């Protein structure tokens, strides 16, 4: 069938991955209210999500190298949908923590496997298309967050919201992702199971960390910030992540062309500067409009960094693609998942505005380390 092609299969997986995260992000205030979570306790629960992802990175890298990215991604997608359903029906804090750990594992593992699959399809295409795949992640996340707004306005509860969309998206995605594809497999490499970057990949991972911590902060704290600091309604608070995701989506659609024209290093440096401006605008904002504009600039700034980091990792001559991407993901998605709990701890000790200023320091590091995104053969 024409819609079952390898490229569309990867597109569908990126949309699903972003959508499930966006669904979760859109209802965090509701879940926090249901379980009466303080910022500190919410931060601890998000740490469970982070722990699950960190455990999954090296496992996913080994699975991809052994069995191939395509079949591993399909299997993980089913688990990811089931984990979101568990989040919606968790009756108490203890089971919510378990569900978050499983959700984090599925999210992290799928990020590794689908990005390896994406690099395979990009190589077969013979041109840069990684950013367009990541645009589909943003499309899924932003659309799902917007649907969260609709669900809240319609009075739909979290359990029904999570269950209905998980089933619908899972079935649709797996139908498109059934396209035939022979994934690459790599022989097992010596070393420990835990994948941690070495050499230039350390700096690539730190760039991914800085970008991902910003993305994670917006996903998990954006709605809370708008609701608590700017007194936005619960429905209005969902617009922050929507604005952020839409900006990332739009930027990533143009990113492959920009990277070809300006190169990876100049593009990354400019991106870090734009992200810095966006963070400062959000923190200084006194009204919803200014904050939404700041979130949009953050989205533009962070948009190209993950595609650049994963493309650079997959091109490393000293390590297999699965293990390379898993190693960068260990730092990168460590920022996505560990960052929000850290923001929560700082917010508990001071304020959420002050906590978000940590993102400005990390944006500066993106500018400083940008030269390490140049590929070895470039």
N, C-alpha and C positions, 0 to 999 in steps of 0.2 A: 504494500500500500504506500502511496506517495508520502504520507505523513510519518511513516516509520523508516527514517533514515538515521544513520549514526549521529549526525549533527543535531537533528531534532531530538533524538533520544537524550543527548547530553543537555540540551536546552531544557527539556522537561524535568530532568533531575535537578538542575540548578533552580528552576522555578519552585519545585516542591521544597527543596531545602530552605529557600528564603521564605516561602509562604508559611511553613510550620513555625519558623522562628518569629515571623511577624504576627501570627495568630497568638502565640504566647505573649509577645511583648505588648500587644494591644490590651490584654486583660490582666496585666500585672497589678494595677491598682485595685481591681475587683478581687483578685485572689488575696492580695495583702489585706484588704478589708474583711474578707470572709474569715481569714485565719487570725485577724488582729495582729498583724506583723509590724513591729517597729522597724525603722531603717536598719538597725544593727542586726535584728533577726532575719530580715529579708536578705541582708548581705551574707549571713551565714548560710542561708538556704541556697543562694546563688553560688556559693562556694561548692556545694554539692554538685551543681551542674558543671562547674569548672573541673572538679575532680573526675567526674565521669568522662569528660572530653579528654583530659590529659592521659587517663588510663587507655583510652581508645586509640590515640594517635599511633603509637608504635605497633599496636596489634593490627590496625588497619593497613599500615605500610607493609607489614609482613604478609598479610592476607592478599593484598593486591599483587605483590611480587610473586606469590605462590599460585594464585588462582586466576588472576586477571582482574582489571579494574571494573569491567562491565558487569560480570556476574556478581561481584562483591557489592557494587553500588546498588544493584537491584534488590539484593537481599537486605541490605541495611535500610533501604527506603521503607520497607514493610515494618521493620522494627521501630523506625523513627515515627511513623504514623501512629503505631500502637502506644508509644511512649507519651505522645501528646494527649491521647485519650485518657491515659492514666493520670496525667496532670489535672485534667478537668474534673475527675471523679474522686480524687484523693480526699478522704473524709477528715483527716487530721494532719498536723504538722509533720509527724514522723513519716507517714506514708507519702506526704508531699515531698519530703527530702529524698526518699527512695526513688520516686517518680522523676524528680529533677536529675538525679544521678544517671538514671537510664536514658533520659532525654538528652543529657549532655554527652553520654557515650555514643548514642546514635548520631547526634549532630556532628560530633568531632570525627567519627569514623567515616561518615558520608562525605564530609568536606575533603578528607584525604583521598578517598577512592574516586569521587567524581572529578576532582581536579587532575588526577592521573589520567582518567579516561579522556578528559578534555585536552590534555597535552597530546595524547595519541591522535585524536581527531584533528587537532591543529596541525600536527606534523604531516598527516595525510593530506590536509588541505593545501599545504605549502605556503601559507601566509598567516600573519598574526590574527587570531580570532579569539584569543583567551579573554580579552576584556569584554567582548560581546556575550560570552557565556556568563561572566560575572554580572553583566547588566541584567540578565534574566533572573539571577538571584535577587537583585534589588527590585526588579519588577514584582516578583513573587512576594517579597517582604512588604513592599509598599502597598500593594493591592490588598494583601491580607490585613494589614493594619487599618486600611480604609474600611474594609468589611467589618473590622472590629467596631468601628464607629457606628456602622449601620446596625450591628448586632446589639450594641448598647442602647441606641435610640429605639430599637424595636423591642427591647425588654427581653432579649434572648439570654438565658443563663449560660454560664461558662461551660458546664458539662455538655449541654446540647450543642453549643457553638463548636467546641473542640472536637466532639465525636462526629458530627455531620460533615465538617470540612475535612477532617482527617480521612474519612472513608471516601468521600467524593474525590479529593485530590489524589489519594493513593491509587485508586482504581484507574483514574484518567492517566496518571503519570506512567504507571506500569504498562498500560496499553501502548502508549507511544514509545516507551523505552524498550520494547521487545524487539527492536530492529537488530538484525544480525550484526555482530562485530567480534572480530578475533582479537582479544586483548593480548598485549605483550606480557610475557612472564619473565622473571629474572631469577637467576640462581641465588640461593641464600648467601648472604655476605657475612663474613666474620664480624664479631662484635656483640655487644649486649643488645637485648631486645629493645631497650629504651633508645629512642632516636633523638639525638641532640645534634644541632648543627656544629660544624667545625670550619675553620678557615674563613673564607669570605662569606660563607653561608650564615655565620654568626651575625654579621651586620645585616644581611638580607632578612634574617629572622627578627632582628630588633626593629627594622623598619615595619615588618608585618605586625610585630607586637604593638608598636606605637599606633599604627592605623587601626588595628583590631580593638585596642583598648578604647579608642574613640567610638568605634562602631558599637561596641558592647555597652558603653556608657549611655549612648543615645537610646539604644534598644531597651535597656533595663531601667534607666533613670530619667530618660527624656520626658515621659508622661508624668512621672512622679514630680519632676522639677516644675513642669508647667502647672501641675495641679496644686502643689504646696507653696511654691515661691511666687508664682504669678497669679494664683487663685483662678486658674482656668477650670472649667467644668471637666468632669471625667471624659465626656465626649470630645471636647475641644483638646484635651490633653493628648489624645491619640494622633492629632495632626502633626505633632513634632516629629515623630518617627516616620510618618507618611511623607512630610516635606523632605526629610533627610534621604529617605529611600528613593524618592522620585528624582532628586538631584543626582544621586549616585547613578541611577539608571540612565538618565539623560547624558551624563558625562561619559559613562562607559560605552555608550553607543558610538561616541566620537573618539574614544580613547585610542583605538588601534591606529587610526589615521594620524592622530597627534603624536603617538610614539614613533611611527615611521618617519614623521617630518622632523621632530625635535630630538628624538633619541630618548632612551629610558632615563638617563641621568637628569637632563634638564626638565623633563616632564615631572619626575619625582620631586625635584627641588621646588618647582613652582607649586606643586600640589601641597607640599608641607606648609608653604607660606599661606596659601588660601585657607587651609585647615586651621592654622593659628588665628587668622583673622576671624573665622567663624566661631571658634571657641570663645574668644574675647567678646564677641558680639552677644553670644548667648548669656555669658556670665554677667555682662553689664546691662542686659535688657531689663526694661521696666514694663513692657507690655508684650502681648502675645505676638503681634506682627513682627517686632524686632527679633524676638526669639526664634520665630519660624524662619526668618531670613538667615539668621546665624546658623541654624541647623542645616539649611540648604547649602550654605557655603562650606560647612563641615563635610557634607556629602560630596560636593564637588572636589574638595581637597583629598578625601580618602579614596575616591573612586578607583584610581588607577593603580594603587599601591599593591593590593593583593594580586591582581593579574600579573604585574611586573615581578613580584616576589616569587610566585609559583612558576612562571616561565623561566626565570633565572635558575631556580632550584632544579627544575627538570633538565636543564641544559648543562648541569654540572658534570664534568667528565670523570669525577672520582667516586661517584656513588650512584646506585640505581634510582630511577625516577620515584618509585614508591617510597623508598627510604629517605630520599632527599626532600620530597614534599612533606613527608611525615615529620622530618626534623625541623623544617621551617614552620610547619603547623604547630609544633610543640611550643615554640615561642609565639608565633602569630596568634593562634587561637587561644593560647594561654592568656594573651592580652584581652581577647574578646570575652573570655569567660572568667578569668581571675580579676580583670580590671573592675567590673561592676561591684564585686564584694569589697574591694579595696576602697572604691568610691563610697560605699555604704559606711565603712568603718570611719573614714575621714569625716563624712557628713554627720555621723553620730557624735563625733568629738567636737566638731565646729559647725559647719553649715554645708548644705549641698552646693551652694554657689562656690565656696572656697574649694570644695572637693573637686569640682569640675575644672578648676584651674590647673590641675595636674596634667590635663590633656594639652594645655598650651606648651608645657615643657617638652612633652613627647613629640608634639608637632615640630618643634625646633630640632629634635634629634633626627627626624626624617630628612630635613634639609642637610644636616651634617653628614649623614651616612649614605646619601643618595648615590654616590659614585660606585658603590658596591653592587648596584643593580645592573651594571654593564656585564653582558655575557662574555664568557672566556674567549669566544671566537669573534667578538665584535671589534 
